[in-house]
């Protein structure tokens, strides 16, 4: 799965260890890195739901049936 980031600064902070630790702290960066690795290994977001990753929930109202 391709992962897109809102800004270049965020992309660098999430993908480069030294910058990520500086921005988020060592513990938080480890969790972010773990989640990005899990997402990159999936084919699509639906696969993450089947594998129990992420805790996505179904929307209600006009967006019923979507995540």
Secondary structure by P-SEA (a helix, b strand, c coil): cbbbbccaaaaaaaccaaaaaaaccaaaaaaaaaaaaaaaacccaaaaaaacccbbbbbcccccccc
